[in-house]
Amino acid sequence: MPKNDKKQGVLEANPARQQRESRRPAKFGEKPETGETMRIFKKPDVARPVTGRPPVEGGPRAEGVAADRTYGDAADTAQWRGMQEAFILVRQGQDRAQTPIWQTDDGGERVIALFTSREKAILYLQTADWHQTHEPRSLSPTDLGSWLGDARAEGVHFMAIDPDRLGQVHGEAQSVVALDELGDWSDNEIHGKIQEVVKP
């Protein structure tokens, strides 16, 4: 009778499979979802931003690729990156995909939130009394583009920019961007759209 040298009931690790699974992104959106609604207001579409860095305060007003050449030194690049920094809300210690999702007030669409400063993100958390469970997370322009792609893939249609928690609770409409409009935009162009939305 053949001898079976294999141990029974023991599952051997598959390194290749584990490596593939470790690369899989976390499913987008915190579960369970907030269960809250958000009234939204979509501003009229703005023109696609001109590619290139905006001029540094006090500098000449170059545009397009000329601006890239004029303001390409290290100091200006650092300032440009700082201008582009954005913040999202995530559950403490979790992947950036674990972000809150709201429903529009008519219950038809899903909404995520983006903040243009850490202070605004913290203010939202404190006002919502979420500061014990959530934290702001910084996103570079590249990270933001990837995050938005994951959101679109999960069926999220809108992104609220700097939502006001008290206003939201009292039914005030929050400014949003439709994610479908940003599908083929560059990271810098997305930032330009965000800045257009937050203008008074």
C-alpha positions as CSV (number, residue, x, y, z in Angstrom):
1,M,0.0,0.0,0.0
2,P,1.5,3.4,-1.0
3,K,2.7,5.5,1.9
4,N,1.3,9.0,2.2
5,D,4.0,11.3,3.7
6,K,1.9,14.4,3.5
7,K,0.5,15.8,6.8
8,Q,-3.2,15.7,6.9
9,G,-5.2,18.9,7.6
10,V,-2.2,21.2,7.2
11,L,-2.4,24.0,4.6
12,E,1.0,24.9,3.3
13,A,1.7,28.6,2.5
14,N,1.9,29.6,-1.1
15,P,4.4,32.5,-1.3
16,A,3.4,33.6,-4.8
17,R,-0.3,33.7,-3.8
18,Q,0.5,35.6,-0.7
19,Q,2.5,38.1,-2.6
20,R,-0.3,38.7,-5.1
21,E,-2.9,39.1,-2.3
22,S,-0.6,41.6,-0.5
23,R,-0.6,43.8,-3.6
24,R,-4.4,43.9,-3.9
25,P,-5.8,47.3,-2.9
26,A,-8.2,47.4,0.0
27,K,-11.8,47.7,-1.1
28,F,-12.6,51.4,-1.4
29,G,-14.9,53.0,1.2
30,E,-15.2,52.5,4.9
31,K,-17.6,49.8,5.9
32,P,-20.2,50.2,7.2
33,E,-20.8,53.5,5.4
34,T,-21.7,56.6,7.4
35,G,-25.4,56.2,6.8
36,E,-25.5,60.0,6.6
37,T,-26.7,62.1,3.7
38,M,-25.2,65.2,2.1
39,R,-27.0,67.8,0.1
40,I,-24.7,68.8,-2.8
41,F,-24.3,71.6,-5.2
42,K,-22.3,71.1,-8.4
43,K,-20.8,74.4,-9.7
44,P,-20.9,75.1,-13.4
45,D,-18.2,73.3,-15.3
46,V,-14.9,75.2,-15.6
47,A,-12.4,75.1,-18.4
48,R,-9.7,72.5,-18.3
49,P,-6.8,74.1,-16.5
50,V,-3.6,75.1,-18.4
51,T,-0.9,72.5,-17.9
52,G,2.1,73.9,-16.0
53,R,3.0,75.4,-12.6
54,P,1.2,78.6,-11.5
55,P,3.6,81.6,-11.0
56,V,5.1,82.1,-7.6
57,E,3.8,85.1,-5.7
58,G,5.4,88.2,-7.1
59,G,6.9,86.5,-10.1
60,P,6.2,87.0,-13.8
61,R,2.9,85.5,-15.2
62,A,4.2,82.7,-17.4
63,E,1.8,80.0,-18.6
64,G,1.9,76.5,-19.9
65,V,5.2,74.7,-20.5
66,A,7.0,78.1,-20.2
67,A,5.9,78.2,-16.6
68,D,7.4,74.7,-16.1
69,R,10.8,76.0,-17.3
70,T,10.6,79.3,-15.5
71,Y,9.7,77.9,-12.1
72,G,11.6,74.6,-12.3
73,D,14.1,75.1,-9.5
74,A,14.0,73.2,-6.3
75,A,12.5,75.9,-4.1
76,D,9.6,76.6,-6.5
77,T,9.0,72.9,-7.0
78,A,8.7,72.4,-3.2
79,Q,6.2,75.4,-3.0
80,W,4.2,73.9,-5.9
81,R,3.9,70.5,-4.1
82,G,2.8,72.2,-0.9
83,M,0.1,74.1,-2.8
84,Q,-1.1,70.7,-4.2
85,E,-1.3,68.9,-0.9
86,A,-4.8,67.6,-0.2
87,F,-6.3,65.7,2.8
88,I,-8.9,63.0,3.2
89,L,-10.5,61.4,6.2
90,V,-9.6,57.8,7.1
91,R,-10.3,55.5,10.0
92,Q,-7.3,55.7,12.3
93,G,-4.4,53.4,11.4
94,Q,-6.2,52.1,8.2
95,D,-5.5,52.3,4.5
96,R,-6.4,55.4,2.6
97,A,-9.2,53.5,0.9
98,Q,-11.0,53.3,4.3
99,T,-12.6,56.7,3.9
100,P,-16.2,57.7,4.8
101,I,-18.8,57.7,2.1
102,W,-22.0,59.7,2.2
103,Q,-25.2,59.5,0.2
104,T,-26.7,62.5,-1.6
105,D,-29.8,63.8,0.0
106,D,-32.0,62.1,-2.6
107,G,-30.2,58.8,-1.9
108,G,-29.2,58.4,-5.5
109,E,-25.4,58.9,-5.5
110,R,-22.4,58.4,-3.3
111,V,-20.1,61.2,-2.1
112,I,-16.5,61.3,-0.8
113,A,-14.8,64.3,0.8
114,L,-11.5,66.1,0.1
115,F,-10.0,69.0,2.1
116,T,-7.6,71.6,0.9
117,S,-5.9,71.9,4.3
118,R,-5.2,69.7,7.4
119,E,-6.9,72.3,9.5
120,K,-10.2,72.1,7.6
121,A,-10.1,68.3,7.8
122,I,-9.5,68.4,11.6
123,L,-12.3,70.9,12.0
124,Y,-14.7,68.5,10.2
125,L,-13.6,65.6,12.4
126,Q,-14.0,67.6,15.6
127,T,-17.4,69.1,14.7
128,A,-18.6,65.6,13.7
129,D,-17.1,64.1,16.9
130,W,-15.1,61.7,14.8
131,H,-11.7,62.7,16.1
132,Q,-11.5,59.6,18.3
133,T,-12.0,57.2,15.4
134,H,-10.7,59.0,12.3
135,E,-7.8,61.1,11.2
136,P,-6.7,63.3,8.3
137,R,-4.4,61.7,5.7
138,S,-2.2,63.7,3.3
139,L,-2.3,62.8,-0.4
140,S,0.3,63.8,-3.0
141,P,-1.1,64.7,-6.4
142,T,-0.2,61.2,-7.7
143,D,-1.9,59.6,-4.7
144,L,-5.0,61.8,-5.1
145,G,-5.3,60.7,-8.8
146,S,-5.0,57.0,-7.7
147,W,-7.5,57.5,-4.9
148,L,-10.0,59.1,-7.2
149,G,-9.6,56.3,-9.7
150,D,-10.4,53.7,-6.9
151,A,-13.4,55.8,-6.0
152,R,-14.8,55.9,-9.5
153,A,-14.2,52.1,-9.8
154,E,-16.3,51.6,-6.7
155,G,-19.2,53.6,-8.1
156,V,-18.6,56.9,-6.3
157,H,-19.8,59.9,-8.5
158,F,-19.1,63.0,-6.5
159,M,-16.4,64.5,-4.3
160,A,-17.2,67.3,-1.8
161,I,-14.5,69.9,-1.5
162,D,-14.0,71.3,2.0
163,P,-17.5,70.3,3.3
164,D,-18.8,72.2,6.3
165,R,-20.1,69.8,8.9
166,L,-22.5,72.2,10.6
167,G,-23.8,73.3,7.2
168,Q,-24.2,69.7,6.1
169,V,-26.2,68.9,9.3
170,H,-28.5,71.8,8.7
171,G,-29.1,70.8,5.1
172,E,-26.8,73.3,3.4
173,A,-25.6,72.2,0.0
174,Q,-21.9,71.3,-0.2
175,S,-19.8,72.1,-3.3
176,V,-18.9,69.0,-5.3
177,V,-16.9,67.9,-8.3
178,A,-18.3,65.1,-10.5
179,L,-15.6,62.4,-10.7
180,D,-16.5,61.4,-14.2
181,E,-15.3,64.8,-15.4
182,L,-11.8,64.1,-14.1
183,G,-11.3,60.7,-15.7
184,D,-8.6,61.7,-18.3
185,W,-7.2,64.7,-16.5
186,S,-3.6,64.9,-15.2
187,D,-2.9,65.2,-11.5
188,N,-2.1,68.9,-11.9
189,E,-5.3,69.6,-13.8
190,I,-7.3,67.9,-11.1
191,H,-5.7,70.3,-8.6
192,G,-6.7,73.2,-10.7
193,K,-10.3,72.1,-10.8
194,I,-10.3,71.8,-7.0
195,Q,-8.9,75.3,-6.6
196,E,-11.7,76.6,-8.9
197,V,-14.4,74.9,-6.8
198,V,-13.1,76.5,-3.5
199,K,-13.0,80.0,-4.9
200,P,-15.7,82.2,-3.3
